[in-house]
Amino acid sequence: MSNSPFKNKIVTDLFNIQFPIIQAGMVWVSGAKLAAAAANAGCLGIIGAGSMRPDLLREHLKKAKSLTDKPLAVNIPLLYKYAEEHINTSLENGIRIFFTSAGSPKKYTQLLKEKGCTVVHVTSSPELAIKCEQAGVDAIVAEGFEAGGHNGRDEITTMSLIPQVVQAVTIPVIAAGGIASGQSILAAMALGADGVQIGSRFACTQESSAHLNFKNAIIAAKSGDTSLSMKEVVPVRLLKNSFYQSVLELERKCAGKEALVKLLGKGRAKLGMLDGDMNEGELEIGQVSALIKDIPSVSDLVDTLIREYRETLSTF
């Protein structure tokens, strides 16, 4: 494992990790194996609870703790019906770092803080970042419009978003959206971020639970092969496939939320990302997929990120 080249220790001290790199919590992709591998590589590994029932989350937490003794976190989308159960399950299994998203930061922050937890909320605008700080969170993930999966409605890109959020709040800011290389990590830090959260690049690793078909589709993706869709429901960035074309057709007809929800049905993301149906599945991935060309181990990926960061920093 590489020595850390990062002078900013705010995020590493906050989570007790080696590098200020967070492996994002993603549905159907970031289970115990990926989170533990990221933790063992010096990052903060996050289990994505959004695609799990409480009993499955419990299994992943136990498995992850058998694979690493490093800090782990759980990502909980607050709009999901199991959010409160996920929090209780995580607390019962020793989790003390929570990343919350898709809901009000006020909802559980105080409860978690009273239990000695570190709370981070995902934001897509400086206005929401201010509300997060007022709610008492310890840090913010500021996620730009180019990110995969559920996205903000304001369509602010990472390059524009990070300095705005840094100016708006006094708590640590973690940049996300379009980050998949050492160069982009350095760029985020130059914009004022204290660390980075990486999703798409970790989704395409050996330890990711994504189906091989999905990983190969990520590798094959070119510029413009993703699009932000379903804004009437929840904005989500997808790889373009048959399901996406069906969504696009409805949107062109100005279909309402009810029609989109009916098309979406249940299990679309699982069908694509976990089961490997590249035609009718919902394939959540970021614009940076166009730069991903291999499926490394997490350890090799982190080594590459650190090497690229060092090499790029040395040119300035």
Phi and psi in degrees as a GROMACS rama.xvg file:
@    title "Ramachandran Plot"
@    xaxis  label "Phi"
@    yaxis  label "Psi"
@TYPE xy
-70.215  150.747  SER-2
-72.7393  151.999  ASN-3
-77.1556  129.471  SER-4
-93.754  4.85284  PRO-5
-89.0711  126.618  PHE-6
-82.7356  -30.462  LYS-7
-76.3165  114.64  ASN-8
-104.226  8.39925  LYS-9
-60.6742  -50.1196  ILE-10
-74.3335  -39.0786  VAL-11
-64.5262  -37.3519  THR-12
-71.1173  -36.5326  ASP-13
-62.2082  -40.9098  LEU-14
-106.334  -2.57963  PHE-15
58.5551  52.0001  ASN-16
-123.821  168.586  ILE-17
-81.9079  -42.9201  GLN-18
-117.123  148.947  PHE-19
-80.789  51.5018  PRO-20
-121.727  126.203  ILE-21
-112.018  127.435  ILE-22
-82.6142  118.35  GLN-23
-64.4367  148.338  ALA-24
-81.3709  118.855  GLY-25
-129.104  141.993  MET-26
-66.05  137.682  VAL-27
64.3405  3.69785  TRP-28
-122.209  -43.3717  VAL-29
-105.841  81.4143  SER-30
-94.9721  -158.938  GLY-31
-59.4284  -43.4706  ALA-32
-63.5185  -45.2015  LYS-33
-68.8957  -46.1183  LEU-34
-61.0917  -42.684  ALA-35
-66.8465  -40.1517  ALA-36
-63.659  -41.2862  ALA-37
-63.8554  -42.424  ALA-38
-62.2646  -44.4689  ALA-39
-66.5329  -22.0025  ASN-40
-88.0623  1.07609  ALA-41
101.955  4.20235  GLY-42
-102.066  178.047  CYS-43
-92.3348  117.991  LEU-44
-89.8245  133.167  GLY-45
-120.861  130.411  ILE-46
-87.4386  126.748  ILE-47
-85.3677  106.337  GLY-48
-82.9991  -9.15895  ALA-49
-60.4227  -25.3221  GLY-50
-105.607  16.0882  SER-51
-121.13  147.031  MET-52
-83.1647  160.945  ARG-53
-55.2877  -37.5811  PRO-54
-68.455  -35.4533  ASP-55
-71.0344  -39.7553  LEU-56
-59.0331  -42.1867  LEU-57
-58.6574  -42.4936  ARG-58
-62.6952  -43.6851  GLU-59
-66.9326  -37.9046  HIS-60
-63.6827  -44.2984  LEU-61
-64.9839  -41.9071  LYS-62
-64.8997  -44.5019  LYS-63
-60.3548  -42.0344  ALA-64
-68.5092  -21.7959  LYS-65
-80.1086  -15.3931  SER-66
-101.722  -14.9266  LEU-67
-153.9  151.817  THR-68
-109.14  11.4785  ASP-69
-87.6873  164.237  LYS-70
-60.5362  141.327  PRO-71
-129.353  159.322  LEU-72
-135.386  167.052  ALA-73
-125.674  135.647  VAL-74
-97.9975  127.886  ASN-75
-125.928  108.336  ILE-76
-71.449  117.619  PRO-77
-71.042  -15.7085  LEU-78
-78.1214  -12.4735  LEU-79
-78.8008  147.507  TYR-80
-68.8352  -19.2583  LYS-81
-94.8116  9.4428  TYR-82
-53.182  -49.508  ALA-83
-66.0105  -40.2571  GLU-84
-64.3551  -38.3358  GLU-85
-62.3457  -40.4646  HIS-86
-62.4436  -47.5225  ILE-87
-63.5663  -42.2775  ASN-88
-62.0898  -42.3613  THR-89
-65.2053  -44.1193  SER-90
-61.376  -42.6123  LEU-91
-62.7255  -25.6466  GLU-92
-103.774  21.526  ASN-93
84.5879  7.28508  GLY-94
-74.8491  131.95  ILE-95
-129.035  11.501  ARG-96
-126.756  122.128  ILE-97
-124.079  131.722  PHE-98
-108.706  118.247  PHE-99
-109.704  153.828  THR-100
-157.447  170.843  SER-101
53.2114  52.2462  ALA-102
169.328  179.991  GLY-103
-73.7581  130.3  SER-104
-66.7049  -15.0028  PRO-105
-75.1469  -21.9185  LYS-106
-59.8271  -47.4711  LYS-107
-125.687  -3.32962  TYR-108
-58.7041  -48.1386  THR-109
-63.1711  -42.2733  GLN-110
-57.6603  -46.8214  LEU-111
-68.6016  -39.0298  LEU-112
-63.3754  -37.9681  LYS-113
-64.9429  -23.6456  GLU-114
-94.9364  12.2279  LYS-115
79.4169  22.8932  GLY-116
-94.4248  157.438  CYS-117
-97.0992  129.226  THR-118
-121.073  130.429  VAL-119
-125.659  135.276  VAL-120
-118.344  143.208  HIS-121
-89.7879  130.879  VAL-122
-128.511  161.399  THR-123
-128.175  7.71409  SER-124
-153.488  155.785  SER-125
-65.8769  -29.8778  PRO-126
-64.195  -43.9883  GLU-127
-69.0276  -33.6048  LEU-128
-59.9885  -40.4843  ALA-129
-62.7819  -42.4783  ILE-130
-63.8089  -34.941  LYS-131
-64.642  -44.0731  CYS-132
-63.7564  -41.2293  GLU-133
-63.9476  -29.3743  GLN-134
-77.1242  -12.4416  ALA-135
98.3144  13.4166  GLY-136
-66.9446  158.904  VAL-137
-86.2383  -25.4355  ASP-138
-160.672  168.776  ALA-139
-127.762  138.238  ILE-140
-97.5543  115.587  VAL-141
-97.8454  109.649  ALA-142
-108.223  121.979  GLU-143
-77.7142  165.337  GLY-144
-62.1197  -22.3008  PHE-145
-79.4047  -5.62562  GLU-146
-66.1072  156.021  ALA-147
-82.8657  166.552  GLY-148
72.004  -154.79  GLY-149
-61.5897  138.593  HIS-150
-137.306  166.586  ASN-151
-77.8298  155.836  GLY-152
-82.4985  -14.6245  ARG-153
-83.9284  -13.369  ASP-154
57.0942  44.0237  GLU-155
-92.4102  125.781  ILE-156
-75.6878  159.596  THR-157
-57.5596  -43.9123  THR-158
-59.2347  -35.2646  MET-159
-86.068  -34.3469  SER-160
-71.2882  -45.845  LEU-161
-57.6501  -52.5857  ILE-162
-63.0749  -31.0931  PRO-163
-65.7484  -43.4588  GLN-164
-68.8376  -40.1133  VAL-165
-59.4264  -38.6107  VAL-166
-72.7061  -26.3633  GLN-167
-84.3249  -25.6732  ALA-168
-129.168  166.691  VAL-169
-109.471  -7.67581  THR-170
-87.6499  164.553  ILE-171
-58.4142  143.333  PRO-172
-118.367  127.113  VAL-173
-109.791  122.078  ILE-174
-83.5702  142.734  ALA-175
-146.919  154.259  ALA-176
106.819  105.188  GLY-177
80.1331  18.117  GLY-178
-106.512  117.23  ILE-179
-149.223  12.1931  ALA-180
-148.589  166.183  SER-181
-63.5189  -33.9064  GLY-182
-62.6769  -43.3446  GLN-183
-73.0995  -28.475  SER-184
-63.2308  -46.0271  ILE-185
-62.3382  -40.859  LEU-186
-61.0114  -42.1389  ALA-187
-63.7982  -41.8736  ALA-188
-66.2441  -36.617  MET-189
-65.2606  -28.5525  ALA-190
-79.1227  -5.80239  LEU-191
112.556  -1.92864  GLY-192
-68.1527  150.773  ALA-193
-95.1417  -10.5133  ASP-194
-173.218  -178.378  GLY-195
-134.02  151.101  VAL-196
-115.257  130.222  GLN-197
-120.937  126.425  ILE-198
-111.573  -68.6836  GLY-199
-53.8817  -41.5112  SER-200
-66.2092  -38.2254  ARG-201
-72.6922  -27.0681  PHE-202
-63.2363  -28.7129  ALA-203
-104.145  55.9137  CYS-204
-125.168  168.214  THR-205
-64.0834  -34.9565  GLN-206
-83.1052  -12.0085  GLU-207
-63.6047  143.946  SER-208
-86.8652  5.88672  SER-209
-61.311  144.544  ALA-210
-63.2508  147.414  HIS-211
-58.5285  -35.0955  LEU-212
-58.9964  -40.6659  ASN-213
-68.0886  -43.6488  PHE-214
-60.0777  -42.6342  LYS-215
-66.249  -33.8599  ASN-216
-67.0021  -36.3418  ALA-217
-62.5383  -46.2765  ILE-218
-61.5214  -36.6634  ILE-219
-79.062  -13.7602  ALA-220
-63.1521  141.36  ALA-221
-116.314  171.511  LYS-222
-56.9353  130.247  SER-223
89.8349  2.45092  GLY-224
-84.9292  -0.70163  ASP-225
-116.297  160.826  THR-226
-153.724  148.009  SER-227
-84.308  121.976  LEU-228
-128.713  173.657  SER-229
56.2797  42.0783  MET-230
-64.6666  -24.9161  LYS-231
-70.354  -20.7442  GLU-232
-103.18  -84.5058  VAL-233
-141.524  123.009  VAL-234
-57.6987  129.704  PRO-235
-142.833  134.492  VAL-236
-90.2781  127.482  ARG-237
-127.914  154.688  LEU-238
-71.7692  141.695  LEU-239
-75.7993  122.862  LYS-240
-149.023  -165.164  ASN-241
-62.2452  -41.526  SER-242
-61.9038  -44.3088  PHE-243
-58.5156  -42.2817  TYR-244
-63.3027  -35.7979  GLN-245
-65.2405  -41.1267  SER-246
-62.1534  -46.1565  VAL-247
-60.7163  -40.5372  LEU-248
-62.7923  -42.625  GLU-249
-64.669  -42.2701  LEU-250
-65.1075  -36.2497  GLU-251
-66.6169  -26.0011  ARG-252
-87.9335  6.64817  LYS-253
59.7891  37.3618  CYS-254
-64.0237  148.439  ALA-255
-85.0674  -178.234  GLY-256
-59.2317  -40.1634  LYS-257
-60.2266  -42.3765  GLU-258
-66.9727  -38.5179  ALA-259
-68.5022  -40.84  LEU-260
-63.3892  -39.2551  VAL-261
-63.8492  -43.1912  LYS-262
-63.8689  -43.9188  LEU-263
-60.6666  -42.8  LEU-264
59.4972  -148.387  GLY-265
-119.441  141.448  LYS-266
81.4031  15.4984  GLY-267
-63.4339  -44.0182  ARG-268
-66.7045  -41.542  ALA-269
-61.3433  -43.3846  LYS-270
-55.5852  -41.0245  LEU-271
-87.4877  -54.4667  GLY-272
-76.5266  -34.6853  MET-273
-101.838  -42.2174  LEU-274
-87.782  -18.8569  ASP-275
91.1039  17.6995  GLY-276
-83.2209  104.023  ASP-277
-82.318  -6.01143  MET-278
-96.6175  -51.8178  ASN-279
-105.247  -2.45037  GLU-280
-82.8736  157.237  GLY-281
-88.5036  116.379  GLU-282
-110.531  92.7734  LEU-283
-84.3897  117.469  GLU-284
-159.907  157.545  ILE-285
-90.8136  170.779  GLY-286
-60.3248  -26.9817  GLN-287
-68.542  -7.38615  VAL-288
-55.2859  -28.3823  SER-289
-64.6366  -15.3712  ALA-290
-102.451  -2.71559  LEU-291
-93.0835  123.067  ILE-292
-126.468  4.84245  LYS-293
-153.811  175.561  ASP-294
-125.434  79.5124  ILE-295
-81.6349  169.434  PRO-296
-70.7779  158.296  SER-297
-60.878  -41.2098  VAL-298
-59.2324  -46.4036  SER-299
-65.9147  -38.4102  ASP-300
-61.5168  -47.8441  LEU-301
-64.2161  -40.0049  VAL-302
-58.3998  -41.5499  ASP-303
-65.8132  -43.4892  THR-304
-58.6167  -44.4755  LEU-305
-68.2286  -40.7993  ILE-306
-62.5394  -46.3975  ARG-307
-62.4974  -39.4625  GLU-308
-60.9685  -48.468  TYR-309
-59.6467  -47.9707  ARG-310
-63.1193  -41.6559  GLU-311
-69.2601  -41.8139  THR-312
-60.5641  -35.5535  LEU-313
-69.7608  -14.6933  SER-314
-84.7094  -9.37615  THR-315
